[in-house]
Amino acid sequence: MSDGQADSRGRIPETPTRAMMDESATTAPESPHRRPQAGPAPPREGSPSRETAHASHAAAQGGHAALARAYTPPRHGRRDAYAALDLGTNNCRLLVAEPASHGFRVIDAFSRIVRLGEGLGTSDRLSEEAVERTVEALRICRAKMQARGVVRSKIIATEACRLAVNGAAFVERVRAEVGLDLEIVDRQTEAYLAVTGCAALADPRAESVVIFDIGGGSTEIAWLDGAATNPSADPTLRIRAWDSLPVGVVTLAERHGGVEVTRHTFEGMVEEVSEKLSGFAIRAASAATGANFHLLGTSGTVTTLAAMHLRLVRYERRRVDGLWMSDAEVSEAIDDLLGTRLQQRADNPCIGRDRADLVLAGCAILEAIRRAFPSERLRIADRGLREGLLMNMMREDGVWRRGGYR
């Protein structure tokens, strides 16, 4: 779902640019678990009813039998490794982690821009070139999982595979050639996982938060209503409304152009996103009236803006994840980016050549959200689906109830 989000820095040779760098250790609070429930697919968008909210929450929390071995307690002195892989429209990202006190510790990671959804804005098929790039990245992920002795994994694909007529055929090819079982998740599950992965960064005093994840092919957004009861409470139970907008940085840049973006072009992108956002904006109109309301965003777009605001010469996840930016600071960072040319963006180590033509499309999506939900504060999250998947698997296995994890 994220638009080439670059996490820091395990620095493995395959990832020379920011957009392709590996992530370093991270922790997240525990989240409660429910097993997946059988039933019809959840609706595309809306304010969830009790039934649909429960079903999607359970799907987001649950494991997938084809992806996991039965859990056995770790041997003395060793903690078992878990893996979460998110294959989005733009990026292929893997985290391998082991349980730690009230969270987990990342022991390996991989992130590579593959642009699986390249061309989907004008076609309905995954191209052979994009599939080849993605299969190569998935082979690397498979090797990392094997090297780390992963005992359980969750491997998901999102918008590109949902939209493409050959998405199912691609999943079968990955299974046959790579040995990984991809699960194409629905939009509501993706939105709920995004909330699970980064809601821990919400201000505990906030009685209303709008969380969004700007992806390559879609943008997930949710309104959390009511204050968190405690740090380990399940944040998905606070979702009052959600949506999955059929627009992301890849599709938006393909339609409007991302090489030389004028302010007129930028406004055209903002207007398109605003139209797609209007339904959610109506349903969540009262969100901004909640005490201590703020926005919470995850994606390469927001982490790039944070890095620019901090004037980093090299991306540093620990300085970005959890950073608060004021409304004026966000506006200034976007304005600075609008004043750059493609080569300047490509030369910026916090953007890189692979995302230089996409970052302003992401800024347009962010701008549409800011106009719909004016807020004095934006919190930056360098975390998301994979963190949510890892926490759900570990919680399901009860690892924190076992010795040594408290």
Salt bridges, closest charged atoms under 4 A:
ASP7 OD2 - ARG386 NH2 2.75
GLU23 OE2 - ARG386 NH1 2.78
GLU30 OE2 - HIS102 ND1 3.35
GLU30 OE1 - ARG395 NH1 3.07
GLU45 OE1 - ARG44 NH1 2.08
ASP80 OD1 - ARG78 NH1 2.53
ASP86 OD2 - ARG93 NH2 2.44
GLU98 OE2 - ARG105 NH2 2.78
ASP108 OD1 - LYS144 NZ 3.39
ASP108 OD2 - ARG148 NE 3.37
GLU118 OE1 - ARG133 NH2 3.10
GLU128 OE2 - ARG173 NH1 3.02
GLU132 OE2 - ARG173 NH2 2.65
GLU136 OE2 - ARG112 NH1 3.72
GLU159 OE1 - ARG162 NH2 2.65
GLU159 OE2 - ARG187 NH2 2.86
GLU172 OE2 - ARG175 NH1 2.52
GLU177 OE1 - ARG139 NH2 3.60
GLU177 OE2 - ARG173 NE 3.11
ASP181 OD1 - ARG175 NE 2.60
GLU183 OE1 - LYS154 NZ 2.80
GLU190 OE1 - ARG162 NH2 2.71
ASP203 OD2 - ARG205 NH2 2.93
ASP203 OD2 - ARG377 NH1 3.04
ASP225 OD2 - ARG240 NH1 2.67
ASP234 OD2 - HIS57 ND1 2.92
ASP243 OD1 - ARG44 NH1 3.65
ASP243 OD2 - ARG283 NH2 3.89
GLU260 OE1 - ARG341 NH2 3.83
GLU267 OE2 - ARG371 NH2 2.84
GLU272 OE2 - ARG255 NH2 2.54
GLU272 OE1 - HIS256 NE2 2.57
GLU272 OE2 - LYS276 NZ 3.39
GLU316 OE2 - ARG319 NH1 3.86
ASP321 OD2 - ARG317 NH2 3.29
ASP321 OD2 - ARG383 NH2 2.61
ASP327 OD1 - ARG370 NH2 2.67
GLU329 OE2 - HIS309 NE2 3.72
ASP335 OD1 - ARG263 NH1 2.91
ASP357 OD1 - ARG115 NH2 2.71
GLU367 OE1 - ARG370 NH1 2.77
GLU367 OE2 - ARG371 NE 2.96
GLU396 OE2 - HIS33 NE2 3.56
GLU396 OE2 - ARG35 NH1 2.83
GLU396 OE1 - ARG152 NH2 2.13
ASP397 OD1 - ARG152 NH1 3.08
